[in-house]
Amino acid sequence: MEKINRRLHLSKTKHSKFNESGQLAFFYLFSFTWGASILTAEEFMTNPTLLWKEYPHSRMLFQVKFFYICQIAYWLHALPELYFQKIRKEDIPRQLYYICLYIAHISGAYVLNLQRLGLILLVPHYLVELIFHASRLFYFSDENKQKGFTLWALLFVMTRLLTLTLSVLTFGFGLARVENPVFSIVDGNFNVLTVRISCLAAVCLTQAWMMWKFINFQLKKWREHTQNQIPRRKINNTKSKPTKKETNRANVVNGAVKLEDGASPRTRKSKAL
């Protein structure tokens, strides 16, 4: 990464973002591939009823349990890494937000025995984040390469809708039909009304916050684009308008001066000697 940064001659801000995107792109690619292989093997995508059927899902396969442990460990290690990487103070709050959100949601799905729902929501989210950071890497190498951001914006909105739909379907309908009257920590059954409402509210608030950040990001980019277009239009207009010297040269043809309305001036009579 250091050799690439030297070749690109990036500023300190872009240098920090380039390193962040490079690390996260590799992590998202690895996690997405691993999670997608688990979903394919378990057939969660083809049968959504498995998200709440036979709850609690306290008995996990080894690869599912190991996947969640690795995810929690990675985001926990990201907290002290903010200090050792000497990240700018302006970027620390932004990174703390999404690191804490990852830890809270992944740990909550693991503890509450909602691993199936957490996995099926995490995989498409990781795909969207992979596309974003890969597009940002291409953008830093060449600012004309911005098509990846269009694909990311489309998939971002679709993933938010998918997350809300599956969450409402699982907490509002699926688990509500097999509700447990007693909160049982020993059995790992947390299917009570309070827990379901809290989980659904957490998911909805997180998705709303992400959409708010997304809309602000798109508006900021649109304003920057329009501001960059205004100076270009002024330059083009000044180039299209002829200067005074050019108009004077155009009016002089074969040594005779023509007026702007096309009429030639009267010639003076030569005085007789």
N, C-alpha and C positions, 0 to 999 in steps of 0.2 A: 504493500500500500504506500510506503514511503517513496519508493521509486516512481510510482504513478503520480503521486502528488508533486514530485519535483518536475516531472515532464509537463504536467498540466499548468504549473505555476499558479496554484490556487491561493486565494487570500486566507487569512486565519479563520474567518467565519465559514467559508466554503470548505476549507481543509477539515474543520471539525465535523461538518455535516457529511462530508465525503467518507470519513472514517466511520462515522455512525452508521451510514447507509450500507457500507461494505460489510460491517460486522452483522447488522441485523438482516441483510439480504441473505447471507449464508445461513443464519439461524432459522429464518422463516422458510427457506427452501428445504432444509433438513427436516424441520418439524412438520411442514406440509406433506412431504413425501411419506414420512413415518405415519402421521395421522391418517392420511388417505389410504395407506395400505391396511391399517386396522379397520377402518370403515368398510373397505371392500371385503375383508375377511368376515366381518361380523354382520354384514348386510343391513346395517342401520339405515342406509339411505333408501333402500327399496321398501322397508317396512317401518313406517314412523311409529307404529304402536309399541315397538320395542323400547321406546323412550320411557314409557311408564308401565309397561307390562311387567308383572312379577316384581314390582318394587317392594322392598329396597334391594338395590343391586350391590349388596355387600360383598358378594363373591366376584372378584375381578380376575380376568386373565392376567398372566404375568406381564405381557407386553403392554396392556392398558395401564396397569399399576406402575410399571417402570416408566412409561411415557409421562404420566402425571408427576412422578417424582423428579424426573429430569426437567420438566417444565418449571416446577416450583423452585428447584435448585438454581436454574439459570436466572430467573427473575430476582431471586434473593441475592445472588452474587452480583447482580447489576447495581444494587444499592451502594456497596462500598466502592464499586468500580467508578462511580461518579467522582469520587475524591481522588483516586489514583490516576485517572486519566486527565486530571486538571481541566475539567470542563468549565467553560465560562459561567459566571454567576447568572447571566440572563437565560441560559439554556437549562439550568438545573431544575427550576420549577416545572417546566414542560416535561422533562424526562421523568421527574418524580411522579407526576400525575399518571402517566401511562404505565410506569412500572408498578405502582401501588394498585392500579386497577387490574393489571394482569394477576398479581399475587392474590388479591381479594377474590376475583372470580374463579380462578383455577383452584385455589385452595377451598373455596366454598363448594364447588362442584365435587371435589374429592371427598371432603368431610361429610357432606350431606348425601352421599351416595347418588349423585346425579352425574356420574362419569359419562354416561352415554349422551346425555344432552350437552354437557360441556364439550365433549369431543366433536360432536357434529356441528357445533357452533364455532369451535376454535379453528377447524380446518379451513373453511372458506374465508374466515377472517385473516388467517395467515397467508392465504393466497393473495388477497387484496393488498396486504402490507408488503408482500414480496414484490408485486408489480410496482408499487409506489417507490420502494427503495431502489429497485433495479432501474426504473425510469429516471430517478434522480442521479444515479451514477452515470447513465448515458448523457443526461443533461449537462453534468459538469464536464464531461469530455467534449461535448459539442452542444452548444446552446440551441441549435436548430432542431435537435432531436427531442420533440415534445409530444409525439403521438402516444407514447406510453401513458402520459398523464390523462389523456382522454379515456383510454380503456380503464384506467384506475378509477376515475370519477364514476363511470357507468357501473362498474362492479361494486364500488363502495356503496352506492345507494341500494343496489339489489341485495347486497349482503345485510344491510341494516334491516330491510324489509323481511328478509328470510329469518333473521334472528328474532325479530318481534313476532313473526307468525308462529314459529316453532315454540317460542317461550309461552305465548298465550295458549297455544294448543296443548302444551304439556302441563302447565300449571293450572290453567283455567278449566280444561275439559278432561284430559287424561287422568292426572293424579286426583282431581276432584271426585271422580267416580269411585276410586278405591281409597278414600280418605281414612286415615287411622284415627280413631277417637282419642288415643292416648299418645303423648309424646314419649317415645321409647328410645333412650340412648343406647341401651344394651343391645337391642335388636337392630339398631341403626335405622329405624323408621322415623323419619322426620316429616312425614306427610300429614301435617296439620295445617289448618287454615292460616295461622299466623306466619308460619315459615313460607308457605306458598306465596302469600301476598308480599312478604318481604323480598323474596327472590325475584318475583315478577317486577316489583317496583324498582329493584336495583338494576335489573336488565333494561327496563324501559328508560330510566333516568340516564344510564350510561349511553344508550343508543341516541337519546335526545341530545346529550352533551356532545357526542361525536358528530352528529349532524350539524349542530350549531357551529362547531369548529370548522367543519367542512364548508359550510355556506360562507363563513367569514373568510376562509382561505380563498375560495373561488371569487368572491367579491374583490378581495385585495388584488388578485391576479388580473381581474378584469379592469380595475382602475389603473393599474400599472400599464396594461396594454393600451388603454385609451390615451393615457398621458404620453406614452411613447409615440403614438400615431399623430398627435397634434403637431409636434415639431417637424415631423416628416412632411405633413401637408403644407406647412408654412414654407418649408424649403422648396417643395415642388411648385408652389404658387409663385415664389420669387423667381424661380428659374424660368417659368413660363411667361412672365411679364417682360417685355422688351425694355431695355434701358433707353435713356435719352440719346446716348451716342448712336445706338442702333437705329432708332427712329430717324435721326438726322441723316445717317448714312443711307437709309432706305429711301429718304425723300430726295436725295441727290442722285439723279440718273443722267448720265452722259453730260455732266457739267451744268445741267439746267436744274434749278431748284423747283420742286413741286410742292404745292400746298397740301395739307392733310385731306382736303375735300376733293383732291384730284385735279383742280384747276391750276393751270400754269400761270405764273405771274406775268404781268405786262412787261414787255421789253422796252427799255428806254431808247428813244430815238437819238441817234448820234448827231451831235452838233456839227454843222458845216464849218470847215476851217476858213 
